[in-house]
Amino acid sequence: MANETNELNKVQPPAPINEQREAFDLEMLIARVLRVGVFTSAGLLAFGLILYLVQQASQAGQTGDWHTTVDYVGQHNQLYMLGNLIPALFRFEPLAFVEAGVILLILTPIMRVAASVLLFARERDLLYVGITIIVLAVLLVGWFAHLGRIKD
């Protein structure tokens, strides 16, 4: 009984401060990735909407006719391939900004999973590194399989 009490009273030494700081820094990096991704995505979506409204207002001033959003999307019904998306952003096409915002919003959790791989590897938790790599692989395969189906 005395042996058991002595073993229970033994306290594990805390992890070195450097390891705690590195784990905290990686957790903060993951939180920052999510925050920046969501806010940037929201900014792109809002800018695309404002740009759409400004363009529609200027066209309505010239023609005296307001087009509905359905008409606008029907006329510009396309998904941009990455090679076309970047030039469309430089041409300030509203739907390009909306699409870039949606793409970034989709990529944000994928980047979070990738950052989690680093966190678990830093903690030397091989089980969770393996599981997280599998989850990341499934996400990337799904993403690239979808991209392969989009026609230009």
Buried (B, 14 or more C-beta within 10 A) or exposed (E): EEEEEEEEEEEEEEEEEEEEEBBEEBEEBBEEBBEEBBEBBEEBBEBBBEBBEEBBEEBEEEEEEEBEEEEBEEEEEBEBEEEBBEEBBEEEBBBBBBBBBBBBBBBBBBBBBBBBBBBBBBBEEEEBBEBBBEBBEEBEEEBEEEEEEEEE
